[in-house]
Amino acid sequence: KDFAAMAQNAAGFGADDQDRLLDEATAVVKEQAFYMRKAVDGDNVREALKHASNMICELRTSLLSPKNYFELYMQVFQEMQHLASFFNDKSRHNRKMIDLYESVQHAGNILPRLYLLATVGASYIKSMEAPAKEILKDVNELCKGVQHPLRGLFLRYYLSQMLKDKLPDTGSGFEGEGGDINDAFDFIFTNLNESNRLWVRIQNQGPARDKDRREKERHDLRVLVGANLVRLSQLEGMSLDFYADTALPKLLEHIVSIKDTMSQQYLLESMIQVFPDEFHIRTLEHMLSAYARALPSVDMKPIMVTLMNRLANYLSEAENNSAQAAGDVFTLFRSHLQSILERALQPPAQGNAAPPAPDMAAPLEVLAAFMQFTVSLYPDQVHYVDIILGTAAELLQKYKSLQGGIAQLPDRAAEKVVDLLSGPMKTLGIAVLQMEHYKALVSFLNFETRKQVSLSLVSAIVEDDRSLSSVDDVNVLFNFITPLLKDEDDTPPDEGRDKEKFADEQSKVCKLVHQVRNEDTDVEFQILSAMRGFFGQGGPQRLGFTLQPTFFAALSLVTKIQKREAQRAEDDSIAPPAVSLKKVFQFLHKTNTALQQTSPDIALQLWLTVAVSADQVERVTGAQGVFEPICYEFLTQALVVFEEEVSDSSKQFKGIHSIVGALCNISALDPENFDNISQKITRHAARLLKKPMQCRAVSACSQLFWCDARRDGKRVRECLERCLKTCEAVVQSDASQVDLWVEMLDRYIYYYEVQCDEVSVGFIQNLLQICTEHVDFAIKDPQSSEDGKKARTHLQNTVAYAKKIKESEARFAELVLD
């Protein structure tokens, strides 16, 4: 009740009032301290005790906040050191310590009486006039007379500070008749016990509305309790055996018996910090057993993480003997971890309300920390990782059962599962999929989270440049990353709506194709076949991404197989490839056929690419007529795609140039087949919707009749003449298209330069004159002036080029360029 009143009084004062109250109390302390020191200087015991008592009485206030009370306490503590020094000098006060010890107990108020008793008690022990253990026990018992939580807590702290170096510790001057390590331990432990109980009682004092504030103040005062643990760790007699047999059991029993979350949390963490790692190794089983008995509301993550980190560092740096003496730390942790983690499945009810749903994030965080601890301590024990994953899966299965078979985890818990899965993924890569429980743990995640785990695995493989060297590797990996490869039962209907994000995800999947590596072309072909089988399940929106790299990876096999066949020709011991070039081309044909249904523009380019490849194989191998039909088939398919799938005029224009470019690089095609393709594409060029496109496309097609496969000047001239007619009609109706004339001039100069007899220097001379006239006209026309100027620049560059050629080639001597 007294503390409740104090809490209400302190809460009723604002910051300014608190400062004023502290200033007033400080003034009294300074005044009484002045008179106390004056009495001490005069060796006047009675006056010194009177003024010291008056000074300590300021600590009886109920108006200060804990923060300001601590500040006031520190002022009193500093002043009391003068009195303690006086009591230590027997020549000044000329009294027996027993008389002094008894005289201070006549103080009128209990708080000053006990502060003075602790001060005199320290000097009494130092004088060796009585056994230390008796004085310690007496003072400890008497201090129980103050049960006000805040005042009692600070009194206990003062007692600890004054007597910390007066204990009958091992090797101290007070050992022997004054007691031993057991008496020293009992004193500090009793002080810890009482301090902790006082500290805990603060939470229940005062109005409920101020509970959060009180909890914060309690947290700030925790050092007053923890100081006792520090004192225990500093005892010289605190040997490993004494700690394990005597100290630890009492400490853990006390901590667990106090049913307060903050108390258990702080003291369990503090014990790890203050005692040596060697002690923790020896007593690990006892500590873990106590953790399992802690309140469910205690956050075990910082406790377990701190303990694991310290033990990992200690064992990694310890000598072999120490590490062996520690035994199998993993087994110890594992045997107790399950019971510690399962506490989260039964959260306490809040009043009369039903218990809240278990928060699975906390135990999963502990498991993630255990995973890091295990990997750092046992990097070669991969099965330990699987055991931890199995523990997580078992825990989540119990959670799922408690929730009535809930389909998915809350977001925070799912994030922790991802963290748990990511650790071994970074170090083991695809090897994690060989673990029994890895996939089981992933099954608890929703589609989006499974996709993120899959992306993490893909990134780990690519960034670490891990090879996919067998079909089994691919099957295991691709069966795991199915959220990236195809629609599943829980795939959201809007998957892929975010085009940029979807493209980024699929691009990462595509990189897996480039991780396929095997010296045997047969195995590599089998791997690519397996990949294509998985990609084929992805639907139209994924095929446009995934089949392209598959196509080019298979195309790279062509040169590898050729190299292998060449090596076999020189060495009969080399086995012939089971997968022939024809089989690879069949694979490419099937792959691109599937692709053209979703991405005809891309498929057109790929048909042309593989046609050129087949032509090169025909020429390199010298097997006349073997690969020519394959090349023609690919060109035919390209033409089919162009005719049936490409309808946009601008895309048709680009497609014509692509087909022309491919044909000009093909020389082993049967002449009849070459003519058939050339004539078809030329007719398509002449049918383009826009006349300028017609002119340029037909001009490009003229190249088909003057290339490595064919030299037909007559057909070249026919194409050029058709272009000139179209050009004249276009420029007559629209002078801004005047640059077409200059482009035709470029084409004529090219054919004359490559010695096409049907193109004479006279044609060039006349065309140069026509270009000059049309450009001048266009510049004068306001509507085409800008285009005319661009065409003039183009024409000037063309003339400059012709002049340069004229200087070196006699065939251009007749050309007049001035």
C-alpha positions, 0 to 999 in steps of 0.5 A: 500500500505504501509503495502504491501511494508512492507510485501514485504520488510520483505519477502525479508530479510532472518533470518540472515537479520531479526536478524541484523535489530532487533539488530539495532532497539534494539540498537536505542531503548536502546540508546534513552531509556537511554537518556529518563530515564536520562531526567526523572531523571532530571525532564526534560519533553521536553527532556524526550518526545523527546527521547521517541518519537525517541524511538517509531519511531523505531516502524515505521519500515517496515522491520521487520517480525511480530514476530520480530516487537512484540519483539521490541514492548515489549522492547519499552513497558517496557521502556515506563513504566518509562515515565508513572511513571514520568507522574503520579508524578505531583510533578516532572513535575509540569504541569497540565495534560491538558497541558501535554495532549495537548503538546504530540499531537504536536509530528511530527510523528503520531505513536509516537504522539499516543503512547505518547497520550495513555501514558499521557491519562492514567495519565490524567485519574488517576489524576481525572482532567477530566472525564475518559469517555471523555479522553477514547473516545478522545484517541480511536478516535484519534488512528483511525489515524493509519490504517497501519494493523500491526502498528495500531494493536500494537498501539491498544494493547498498548492502551488496556494495558495502560488504562485497570485499568483506566476505569470507571468500576463498583466499581472503583474510576473513576465511577460516573462523569467519566462514568459508565460500559457503557463507560468502555464497549464502550471503550473496544468494540471500541478497539476490533472492530478496532483491529479486522478490522486491524488484518483481513486486514493483509491477503490482503496485499502483494503478493498472493504467500506469503498468506500462510505465512501471514495467519500463521503470522496473527494466531500468532498475534491473542492474540492482538485482543483476549486481548480485550475480556479478558478485557471485561470479567474482568469488575466488571460491567459485570453482567449477565444481562448486558452481555445478554442485552448489551454486547453479542448482540454487540459482536456477531453482530460485529463478524458475520459482519466481513466476515473473517474465522480466525476472526470468528473462533478465536473470537467465540472460545475465547468468550466461554473461557473467559466468565463464563459458567453461562453466556453461559447458559443464552444466549445459544439461542443467541449464537447458532443463531449467529453460524448459521450466521457464514461463512460456512468455519468456523469449528464449531466443536471446537466451539461446542465441547468446548461449550458443554463440558463446559456446561456439566461440569457446569450443572453436578456440578451445584445445582438443581436450577441452572440446572433447570434455564438452561431449556432444553439445549438439545432442544435449541441445537437441534433447532439451530443445524440443520441450523448450520450443513446444512451450510456445504451442500453449500460450497462457490465457489472458484473463477469462479470454481464450488463449491466443493463437500460438506465435510460432515465430519465436521458436522458429527463430531459436531453431534458426539460431541453433542451425547457425550454431550447428553449422559453425561448430559441425560444418561436416555433419550435414545430417545434423542440419536435417535433424534440425529441419525435422524438428521444425517440421514436427513443431509446425505439424503440431501447430497445424493440428492445434489450429484444426489443419490450418492451411498456411502459417502467419507471415512472421512465422513463414519468414522464420521458416524461410530464414531456417531454410536459407542457412543451409542453402547458402552453404550446401546449394542443391545438396539441401534437397537430398535432406529428408526434411527440407521439402517437408518444411517447405510444404508448410509455406504458401505459394508466394513464400515457396516461390521466394524459397525457390528463388533463393535456391536458384540464386544460390546455385547461380551466384556460387556457380554450382554445376548441374552435371546430372539428370538426377540433379535437375530432376531433384532441383526442378521438382523443388522449384515448381512454383517458378515453373508451372501453375500449382493448386494454390497459384493465385489467378493473377500470377504474372500480372506484374510483368516486370517482376514475373520477367525477373523471376523467369530470367533467374530460372533461365540462368539455370540452363547455363549451369549445365556442365558435363564433358559428355555431350550425351549426358548434357543432351539428356539434362537439357531434355529433362529441363525442357520437359519441366519448362513445357509445363509452364504454360504460354507466359513462361515458355517465352522465357524458358525455351530460348536459353534451352534452345541456345544451350542445345545449339551449343552442343553442335560444335561440341559434338563436331569436336568430339567426332573430330577427336574420335577420327584421330583416336579410335579409343574415344567412344562415338557420341550416342546423340548425333547432330541430327538428333540435336537438330530434331530437339531444336526443331521441337523446342522452337515449334513449341516456342512459336505458339507463344512468341512467333517473333522470337521463333522466327529468329531462332529458325533462321539461326539454326538454319545457318548452323545446319548450313555450316555443319553441311559445309564443315563435314563435307557430307553433301546433301546430308544436312541440306534438307534440315537447313531447308526445313528450318528455312521453310518453318521460318517462312511459315511463321512469317506468313502465318504469325507475323501480321504487323507491317513493321514486324514484317519489314524487320522479318524480311531483313532477318530472312535475307541476312540469314540466306546470304550466309547460307551457301550449301542449300540446293539451288532450287530450294534457295530460289524457292525461298528467295522468290517467296520472300521477294514477293512478300517484300513487294506486297508490304503495305507502305511503299517506302517499306516496299522500296527498302525491302525489295532493295534488301532482297536484291542481295539474295541474287548476288551472294555466295549461293547465287550470282544473278545480275539480271535479277539484281537489276530487276529488283533495283529497277522496281525499287526506282519506280517505287521510289519515284512514286513515293517521292513525287507524292511526299518530298520528305521521303527524298532520302530513298533516292540516296539509299538507292544510290548507295545500293547501286554503288555497292553493286558496281563496287562488287562488279555486278556487270548489270550495274554500270557507271552510267546508272550511278551518274544518272542516279546521282543527278536525280538525287541532287535535283530531288534533294534541292527541291525537298530543301526548298519545300517548307514541309520537307525542308528538314528531311531534305537537309538530312538527305543532303548530308547523307548524299554528301557522305555517299559522294565522299565515299565514292571519291575515295573509291575513285582514287583507288579503283580504275572502274570508277574513273568515269564517274563525275563527282564535282 
